[in-house]
C-alpha cells in the first residue's frame, strides 16, 4: 500500500493485528466522545451528579456544599429522573382517563338525545 503499485497477488489476507488495533482505536474514540458529552458544572467544571429540587436544576457536588444550595432539597440525578418520570406517567394516564370519561359522557348524551328524538 505504501508504494502504491499494484500487486500481482490477488488473494489478500486480513491483518488481524491491524483489525484489533483499529477496533481499539474506535472504542477509545467513542469513550472520549461519551466523556465529552457528559454535563459539567459551568462554575467548577465537575460532573453534574445532583438535582436541586428547589431550583429545579442539575448541580455538582461542590455547588451542593455551597451557600447557594445550603437549605435546598437535593437528590441524585437518577432518583430525580425516576421521580419526574413517574409524575409524567401519572399525569399522562390521568389525562387519558379524563379524555375517555369526557368522550363517554358525550356519547351518552348523544345517545340520550337520539333516543328522545325517536320517542
PLY file of the C-alpha trace (Angstrom):
ply
format ascii 1.0
element vertex 119
property float x
property float y
property float z
element edge 118
property int vertex1
property int vertex2
end_header
0.00 0.00 0.00
2.82 2.45 0.65
4.46 2.12 -2.75
1.07 2.43 -4.47
1.98 -0.24 -7.03
-0.48 -2.93 -7.97
0.23 -6.31 -6.51
0.34 -9.34 -8.74
-1.13 -11.40 -5.91
-4.93 -11.18 -5.97
-5.62 -13.11 -2.76
-5.28 -10.71 0.11
-5.18 -11.74 3.75
-6.83 -9.93 6.63
-4.33 -8.38 9.01
-5.84 -9.38 12.37
-3.44 -7.25 14.38
-4.49 -4.20 12.38
-8.18 -5.11 12.79
-7.80 -5.36 16.59
-5.86 -2.10 16.70
-8.49 -0.26 14.67
-11.28 -1.68 16.89
-9.47 -0.44 20.00
-8.97 2.99 18.42
-12.65 3.18 17.52
-13.70 2.17 21.04
-11.33 4.72 22.55
-12.74 7.41 20.27
-16.30 6.54 21.33
-15.31 6.63 25.02
-13.78 10.09 24.59
-16.94 11.33 22.87
-19.08 9.92 25.69
-16.92 11.61 28.32
-17.07 14.94 26.49
-20.85 14.73 26.16
-21.31 14.46 29.95
-22.75 17.54 31.55
-20.36 19.65 33.59
-20.84 22.47 36.06
-20.03 25.79 34.39
-18.62 27.14 37.64
-16.48 24.18 38.83
-16.09 22.01 35.68
-17.24 19.00 37.77
-19.71 16.32 36.66
-23.30 17.22 37.45
-24.46 14.48 39.83
-27.25 16.06 41.85
-30.61 17.66 41.17
-31.72 20.64 43.25
-35.48 20.28 43.67
-35.72 23.83 44.99
-34.09 25.46 41.93
-35.09 22.64 39.53
-31.57 22.35 38.10
-28.60 19.99 37.94
-25.64 20.80 40.20
-22.22 19.38 41.06
-21.09 18.18 44.48
-19.14 21.40 45.13
-22.22 23.54 44.41
-24.25 21.31 46.76
-21.95 22.18 49.68
-22.04 25.90 48.94
-24.27 28.57 50.47
-26.43 28.87 47.37
-27.94 25.38 47.90
-27.41 25.12 51.68
-31.03 24.57 52.73
-32.30 23.21 49.41
-33.76 19.78 48.79
-31.27 17.71 46.76
-31.41 14.28 45.15
-29.27 12.13 42.87
-29.94 12.68 39.16
-31.06 9.06 38.74
-33.62 9.48 41.54
-34.86 12.74 40.04
-35.29 11.05 36.65
-37.40 8.29 38.19
-39.39 10.78 40.29
-40.29 13.00 37.34
-40.83 10.03 35.03
-43.46 8.72 37.47
-45.08 12.15 37.65
-45.25 12.43 33.85
-46.69 8.92 33.54
-49.25 9.61 36.25
-50.26 12.88 34.62
-50.46 11.22 31.20
-52.69 8.37 32.41
-54.87 10.78 34.37
-55.34 12.90 31.27
-56.14 9.81 29.19
-58.72 8.72 31.78
-60.33 12.19 31.75
-60.36 12.19 27.97
-62.12 8.80 27.90
-64.57 9.98 30.53
-65.45 13.11 28.54
-65.85 11.04 25.36
-68.07 8.57 27.20
-70.21 11.45 28.54
-70.59 12.97 25.07
-71.57 9.61 23.60
-74.06 9.04 26.40
-75.58 12.49 25.91
-75.76 11.95 22.14
-77.46 8.58 22.63
-79.97 10.13 25.05
-80.83 12.95 22.63
-81.19 10.45 19.78
-83.50 8.35 21.96
-85.66 11.39 22.81
-85.99 12.29 19.11
-87.30 8.87 18.25
-89.73 8.53 21.16
0 1
1 2
2 3
3 4
4 5
5 6
6 7
7 8
8 9
9 10
10 11
11 12
12 13
13 14
14 15
15 16
16 17
17 18
18 19
19 20
20 21
21 22
22 23
23 24
24 25
25 26
26 27
27 28
28 29
29 30
30 31
31 32
32 33
33 34
34 35
35 36
36 37
37 38
38 39
39 40
40 41
41 42
42 43
43 44
44 45
45 46
46 47
47 48
48 49
49 50
50 51
51 52
52 53
53 54
54 55
55 56
56 57
57 58
58 59
59 60
60 61
61 62
62 63
63 64
64 65
65 66
66 67
67 68
68 69
69 70
70 71
71 72
72 73
73 74
74 75
75 76
76 77
77 78
78 79
79 80
80 81
81 82
82 83
83 84
84 85
85 86
86 87
87 88
88 89
89 90
90 91
91 92
92 93
93 94
94 95
95 96
96 97
97 98
98 99
99 100
100 101
101 102
102 103
103 104
104 105
105 106
106 107
107 108
108 109
109 110
110 111
111 112
112 113
113 114
114 115
115 116
116 117
117 118
